[in-house]
Amino acid sequence: HIFTILLLAVASLCPVCLCGELTYTRAISIDGRALAYADFNADTLLDVLAVSANSSQLLLYFWQKGDSSSGVAEPTVVKLADLPAGARVVGAAPADFNGDSRVDVLLTVQAAASSSDLSVWIVYGKPDRESVTEPQMVTKTVDQPTVLDYNADMVADFLVEVTAGHRTVFTGRLNENRFNNVSGLFPDKPALFVPNSNLFTDMTGDLRSDLLLRLTSTDSIGVVMRRSDAGFEAGPEVPRPPGLPGDAYIGQAAPVSLDNDELTDLALPACKRDSDGRCSHSWLYLYYGSSRRWCRATVKQFADQSLNWHLDSPKQRPVQLRPGDLELDGRLDLLVTLRRSDNKRISAFLTPTGDCTDSDSPAASVRDLSLQDCPDGLGLAGSALADVNQDGGLDLLQLCASPDASRWLSVFHSQKYNEEGYFFRSLVLNGMCQNAYLCPERRLPVGLPVPGPCLRFSTERPEGGTRVGIGCQLSQSAYSQLDLPYLHFGLGQFSNYIDKLTVAIPYEKAPALQRDFTFIIPNSQLLVVPYPHDNTASWTSELFVRPFFDKQVLYVGVTLLGTCLIACAIAAVFQCLEYRRDKLERVSGQQGVVFDPSGR
C-alpha cells in the first residue's frame, strides 16, 4: 500500500495530455446480428450473443485473447438453439434467472416475419457453459420485456404486458427452471409505450434501483415507480420537455451523470419525422435530476457546415443513445447513429458541456468517428460500445445490414488512443457464492449481467473540489440495447484515488445493503462479491490493476525510481556530514582531558 501511495503521489505530478485523436482499427467481424454481451464461460472476456441472418438460430461467439499486435483472436462460434420453423428472434436478454450463477438468455420471438405476435422464451445455461437447454415458451407479450430484480433477491425477473395495460412480472425461482408470476401490476397506470423505453435504475438518489415506466400518456416521459420497504410505489413523474412538439418522435432515455450530484440525470433524443419516417429536425434534451428540469442542448454542427446531422430513425426500433466516456477525459459522451444531409449513416458521438441555468443552456459538440464503411456493400444499421481488448478503453461495434435485412455483419473496432487517460470500472456479482472455489465449476460469474446494483463514487478534481459519479448496472432488456455488464467511468488526466466508493444491491426492507470501499487506484477494475447478501461486513472485493507494460506506468515507475535515488543520495550526504561532525567532536573532547597517574 505504501508503494501504491507513493506511485500515485508521483503520478499526480505528471498529468497526461489528452491531446490525441480518437482512432479506431477494424479488429474482427462476426456473421449475424449482435444482440447482447455476457461472459458465458467466466474467463473474464465478454462473449457475444448473436442471431443468424435469417433470425432463426441463436449463436454464441466465445471471445478469445490474441497476440499483442491484434489483441483479439478469431472467436469460436457455437449454435445455442434452434427455434420453431418460421419463428424469428428479435431480442435477447442474458441474465441469471434461476440463481445458479450461469448465463441464461431470455428471448423475444416473433411468430413469423410478417406477424405481430410476440412471445417470450427462455433457455437456461448448462454446467458446461457452452450449451443451453431447449427453448421454453414463457408467455405471450405485447412488446419486448424489461429485465429487472423485482423482489430484490439478485435473481433476474422480467416485466411484460400480456395484453395492453395488463402488466405481469415473472420472477425467477432460485435453483428452479421456472417462474412465479405477479399479475395486475400498477393497475391505475396507462399501457406501456411501444417500443419499450423503460429503465431500471436509481432515480431517487438512495442507491436503490427504481423502475422508470414509459407510458402511452403524452404528458410525461415516464413515471418513477420508486422502490420502498413496501415494494414499488408511484413516485414523481418525469415531465415532458417544454417546447417539444406534440407530434415529435421520442427515443429511449439514457441514464447519465451530468451535474456532479448524487442523482441520476437523463439524456433524451427526439426528432420530427417526415412522411417517409426519416428525422428532418433532431434535438437532444438533458434532464437534471436535482432540479427536475429539462434543457435542450445546442448541438454544434460538423466542421463541414454543408453536412447537417439528423438522428437516424430505424423502423420498429427506438432511437438509442449509448452513454460512455470514449476519450477518458472525465466528460460524458453519447454514441449515436446519425444520418447526414448526404443520406449517409455514420457513427458519431455527442459531448454535452456547460450548465443548465435560466440564462444559459448546455451545448453539445458532435464528432464523426470516421470509421471504415461497412464491407461488402452493407449499410450501417446501428452502433454500440464494446470491449474488444480489455485494456480500459471503450471500443465500438458497427451493425451492418443489407437493404432488405437478409444479411447482417457485426464489425468490431478497437480504439487506439495516442495519450491515454485514466479510467475506473466496477462490477457487482450476484453474490450467490463466496469465491471461485465455492462457485459452480469453480468459476466466479464474472461478466454475468446482474441488473439492480448501484454505486456512487467521489474523487478529487484536478482543478480542486470533488467529483461525484453515480450509476447502476443496466439490463440488456429490449431492442438490442447492448449495454456492457459493468460500469465504466473516465477519470481524465488526473490520476488520483477513488476516495470513496459506495456499492449497494437491491433490498426490500431496511437496513440498506451497501458497503463503502476507500482508496481505490485508477486504471483498475473492482469486482465486488456481495456474499452473503444481508451481511455487508462479509462482502469481499478483488482489484485488477492495468498491466505494468502500460506506457504511463513505465513513466511513473521511472519517475518514482529517480525520486528514490535522489532521496537516497541526499540521505547519504547528510549521513556523511553527521559522521564527520561526530568524529571531530570526539577528537576535540579527547584533547581536553589530561591524565595524571599520581592522582594529583
N, C-alpha and C positions, 0 to 999 in steps of 0.2 A: 504493500500500500504506500510505503514511503517513496519507493521508486516511481509509482504511478503519479503521486502528488508532485514530485519534482519534474517528471516528464511533462505534465500538463502546465505547471508553472512556467516552464521554459517555452512551451508551445504557445502560451498566451502572449508571449513577447514576439512571436513570429507569425503574424497573420498571413493568411493565404489570399492571394489575389484572385478573385473570381472574374478575371477579365477574358477568359477564353470563350470560344463559341461552342455551342452545343452541336455536336456532330454525331451521326449515327451510322453504323455499319450493318448491313444486312447479315444476320447471323445464321438463320436457319428458317426453313419453311416446312409446314406440315399440310398434308391434304385434308380437306374438310374445314368446317367452321368451328373455331374455338368457342366453347360455351362457358368454361369456368376453370379456376385453378384450385388444386389441392395436392397435398403430398401423400399419395396413396401408400407408398412403401416406406414412409417415415425415414427417408435418407437425407433430409434437410433440403432437398431440391424440389421445387414446385413442379408437379406434373400437370399436363394439360388435358382437360376433358373436352372432347370434340364430337361432332356428329358428321357422318359421311355426307357425300354430295347429295344423295337422294333422301337424306334425313331419316333413314330407316335403321341405321346402325349407330350404336354408341361406341365411340373409340376412346382409348386412353393412351396417351403418349407419355412414356416414362422418360423424364429428363435425365441426362447423363452429363457428368463433368468431362470437358475436353482438355486439350493441352493448353498451355499458357497463351498460345497465339490465338486460337479460335475461341477458347473459353467454354465452348459447349460442343458436345458430340451429337451425332445423329441420334434422335430419340428412338426408343423401341416402342412399337405400336402394338396394342392388344385390343381385340374386339371384345367389349364388355358384354353387350347384349344385342339381341335382335328383337324388333318389335313386330306385332302382328302385321299381316300383309296390308299395305296401303296406309298404315299409320306413320306419322311423321313426328320426330322430336323437335319441339320448338323452344324448349327451355330446359335448363338443368341447374340444380342447386345442390352442391356437395355439402354434407354436414354429418354429424353423428346422431342418428335418430333412434338408437337403441342403447347408447351408453357403453358400447364395447370398445371405444377408442379406435375404431376403424372407420374409414370413409364410406358413407352411404351416399346415394345420389337420388334426389327427388326429381322426377321427370315430368314435364308438361308435354302431353301428347295430343296431337291433332288427329282426328279420326281419318281424314283424307285431305289431300291438298286443297280441294275446293270446299271443304266443310268448315263450319264454325264451331263444331262440337269439340270441346276440350275436356281432358281428364288428367288426373294426377296419378302417376305411377311411382313405385319405389323399388330400388334394387339395393340390397344390403351387402356390405363388404364381407368377404370371406377371410379366414385366417391366413391364407397365402398372400393376401394383399395385392393380388394380381387378377382376381376374378370376383364376380358378384353373383348373387342369387338370381333366379329367374324373375323377370319383371312382374310386379303385382300391382293391380289397379287398386287405388285407394278411394277415389271419389270423382264424381263429375265436378266441373268448375266452370265459372263464367270467364275467368281470366287466370293468368299465371299467379302462383301463390306468393305469399310473403313469409319468409322463414324468420322465426323469432324464438325466444325462450319464454313461453307464456307463463309457466309455473315455476320458473326460477330454480330448476334442478340441473342446469348445464347439459340437458339433453334437448336437442333441437326439436321444435314444433313448427307447424305452419298454419297460416290463416288463408282461407279462401271464401268466396261466396258461391254456395252451391246453386242458388238462384239469385237474381238481382235483389239486393237488400237483405238476403238471408245469410248471415256470416256464421262460419263454423271454424273453430280451432281444433286441429288434430294434434294431440300431444303424444310424443314418443314415450314408450314404456321401457324402463331400464331392463336390459338383458332379454327383451322380448321383441320379436319382429312383427309388431302390430301397434295400432294407435288407439288411444281413447279420443273421444270427440266431445267438445263442448259447443252446443248449438245455441242459436238465438243471441249471439254476442252483439252488444250495443244496438238494441232494437229500435232506439229512438233516433238513430242516425240514418241519413240517406244512403243510397247504394254507393259502392266504391267506384271511383273513377277508372275508366278503361281507356288506355292501357295502365297497368299497375304502376303507381307512383308513390307507394307507401315507403316509410322509413322506420327502422328500428334503431333508435339512437337516443342519447340523453338530450332532452330539450329543456330541462329544468335546472341543471347545474348541480344535481345531487349525486352524479355518477351512477344513476340507475337508468338503464335503457328504457325509454318511453316509446310509444307507438304513435307515429305521426300518420294519420289516415288522410289520404287524398279522396275527397268525396265528390259526388256529382254536383254539389252546390257550387254556384259561381261566386258566392260572397266571400269565400276564403280559399286559401291554398290548401289548408288542411286543419284538422283538429287534433290536438295533442291528447292522446289517451295516456294519462300520467300513471306510472306505476306507484302504488302506495301500499301500505300494510294491508289494505282491504282488497287488493287486486288492482286492475286497471279502472280508472275513473276519469271522467271527462275533465280536461283542463282547458287552458286558454286556446283560442283559435289563432292560427297564423293568417293574418288578413291578406286580402288580395292587394298586390302592389298598386298604389294610386297612379292614375293616368294610363294604366294598361287597358287597351281597347277591349270591349266586351267580346269581340269575335277573335281575339288573339289565341294562338295555339301556345299552350304552356307545356314545357317539358318536365323532366324529373328534377326535383330539387336535390342538390348535393350538400351534405353536411360539411361545413368548413369551420375554421377558426380564424376570424378576421381582426378583431379589435383587442386582443391581449386581455381577455377576461375569462371567466370560468363558465361561460355559456356557449352553447353551440350556435353558430350562425348558419345561414343558408345561401347558396348561390343558385339562381333560377334562370334558365334560358327560356326565352319566349320569342315569338315571331308572328307576323301576319302572313297568312298563306294566300297565294294566288289561286285561280281556278284549277290550275294543274297540280296543286298540292305543294308547290315549292314556296320557300320563305322569300318574301320580297323585302320585308323590313324585319330586322332582328334586334333584340335587346338582351342585355344582361342585367338582372336585378340582384342586389345583395341585401339580405335580411340580417339585421343586427339584433341578436337575442337580448342584449342588455337593455336597449331602448325600445325594442319591439317595433321597429320601423324599417321600411324598405327604402333603398336608394337605387336609382338607375345609374349604372356606371357609364361614363362617357368613354366609349371604346374608340381608340385611335385606329385609323386605317393602316393598311400596308404602306410601306415606303413608296411603292408604285401606286399613286392615287387612282389610276385607272382600274385597279383591281379591287373593287369594293367586296366586302365579305358578307355572307349570309349564312345562317345556320343551315345545316343540311337536315331536311325533314324526311326521314325514311318512312316508308309505308308500314303501317301496323306495328310500329315501334316508337317509343318516345324519344325525344331529343335528350341526350345524356351528356353530362359533364363528368370528367374524371379528375377529382382534385388530387394534387400531389405537388412536391417541390422538385421540379426537374433539374433546376440549376443548383440545388443545395445551398441557396443563398438566404434561407430563412423566410422567403416570401412565398405566398400561395400561388400556384399555377393551376390552370384549369385546362386540361386536354380536351379538345373538341374537334369534331369533323365539320369543316366549313365547305361552302360552295362559293367559289369566286364568280366574279361577273363574267368570266370567260367559260363558265359552266363546268369548271374542273373542281372535283372534290379534293381537298387537301387535309392533312393532319396539322393542326396548329395549336398553340396554347395562348390563353389569355392570362395576364398577370394584373390583378387589381392592385391599385395603390391609392393612397390618400384616405381621408376620413369622410364620414357621412355627417354633415352638420346642416344647420338651417341655411347657411350661406354658401355651402360648397357641397359637391358630390364627388364620390370617388372616380378615379379614372382607371382605365384598363388598356394595357398595350396588347397588341396581337402580333404574333410572330409565326411565320411559316416554318415548320420544322425541316423543310426541304428534304424529305425522304425520297428514296427512289420510287419511281412509279411501280404499280403492281405489274407483275410479269405476265407474259402470255396473253396480252390483250384484255386482262381482267381490270375491273374498275374498283376504286376504293368504296367499301360499303360501311366502314366504321373503324375506329381506333381505340386502343385501350392501353393502360400501363401494364408493364410486365416486369419480370425479374429473370433475366437470362443468365447472368454471370455470378449472381450472389456477391456482388462487390460493393453494394451500398448505393449505387446509382439506380435511377429508375429507367428501365428500358421500355421499348414500345412494341406494340402489336398492331399490325395492319390486317384488317379483314378484307380480303379481296374476293370479288364475285363476278361472274359473267352477267350480262344484262338480264338474262332470264332466270338467274339464280340457280342454274343447273350445275354449276361448278363453283366450289369455294376453295380458297387457299388462305391459310393463316401464316403471315410473314412476320417474323420477329427481328427487331433491330436492336443491336447492342449500343449503348451510349458510350461515346468516347469524349471525355472532358479534358481540356488542356490542364487546368488547375482545379483540383477537386476541392469541394467544400466538405463540411462535416455533417454527419447525419446521426440519427438515433432510431432504432427500431425496437418495437416491443410486441411480444406475442404471449397471450394468456392461454394456457392449455385448458382442457376440460376438467382437469383435477379428479379424474376417475381412478388414477393410480399415482403412487408417490414418486417413483423413479423408473428408469428403464428396466431394471431387474424385476419389478413387480407389475409392469405393463404387459398386455398381450404381446406375444412373440418377442418379449424383452426389448421393445422399442417405444420410446416416448412418442406420443402422437403429434410430432412437430409438423406444422403445416396443415393440420386438421382445422377447417373453418369452424369457429365457435362464436355464434352471434351473442351479443349481450355485454361482455366485459368492457369496461371503460377505464380510461386513465386520464390523469391530469399531471402535467409536469411544469416545473419552473426552473429557469436558468438565468444567468446574468447576461444582459445585453452588452455588446462591445462599447456602445455609447453611454452606458450606465442604465440603471433601472433593471427591472425584472421582466422577462418574457414568460408568459403563461400560455400553455397549449393544452388542448383537450381533444379527445377523440374516443370513438367506440369501434370495436371490431364489427364490421358490417357483414351481412349475409348476402351471398351472391344469388339473390332471390329470382328476380324476374328479368326477362329480356336480355339475357347475357350481360349482366352488369359487369362481370369480370373484375370485381374488387379483389385486391390482394388480401390474404387472410391475416396479415399483421398490420400494425400501424407504423407508418414511416414519416419521420419529420426531418426536414433540413434545418441545420443549425447555423448556417452561414460560415463566415471565415473566422469566427471567434470560437476557439476550441476550449470552452470552459466546461466544467462539470454540469451534469443534470443535478441541480442542488437537491431537488425533492421530486419523487415520482410516487403518486398515489394510484394504486391499482384496485379496482372494485369489480366484483362479479354480481350478477343478479341475485336478489334476495327478496323474499316475500314479506318478512316482518323484521322489525328492528331487533338487535343492533345491526348496523351496517357491516357488510362483509367486505372490508377493504384493508389494505396494508400499505405502509409507506416504505419506500426504498430511497436511500440517500447516496450522494456522491457517486454517480454513475458516469463513467468516462464516455466521451463521444466516440463516433465511429465504432459502435458496438450494437449488438442485439441482445436484449434481455428476454429470457424465457421465464415466465412465472408459472409455477405449478401450484394451484390453489387446492392442496390436499391436506387434510380434509376441508370441505367447503366451509364448515361452520367453526373452524379453529384457525383464525388468521395467523396466530403466532407460529403455527407449524408450516405455513406456506414456505416453499423454497424457490430459489431462483438460480438461474445459470446465465452467466455473462459471456458472450462470444465477442472477442475483440477482432478488429480488422487485421489481416495478416501483416507481419512486420516487414514484408518486402515492399510495402507501400512507400512511395517516394516521400510523402510527408513524414512518416515515422522515421525514415532514414535521416532526413534533415534535422528533426527534433533530437534524434539519438546522437548525431554528430555534435549538435549544439550543446546538449547535456554533457557529453564526454569532454568537450573543450572547456565547459564551465567547471567541471570537476577537476580537470588537470590544473587550471589556473588557480582554483581554490587550494589544491594540494601544494602548489608551488608557493603560494603566499604563506600558507601554514608552515611550510618547511623553512622559509626565510625567517619568519618570526621565531621559530624554534631555535634556529641557529643563533639569532641575536640574543635570545634568552639564555642559551647555554654559555655564550661568551661573557655575558654580564655576570652570571653566577660564578664563572671561573675567576674573573677579575676580583669579585668581592671576596672569594676565599683566599686568593693570594694576598690582597691588601690586609685581610684580617690576620693572617699568619705573620706578616712583617711587624705588626704592632705588639706581639707577645714576646717578652724576654724571659728566658728560663734561667733560674738561679739554683744551682744544685745544693748550695749550703742552706737553702730555705730562708735566707735573709731578704 
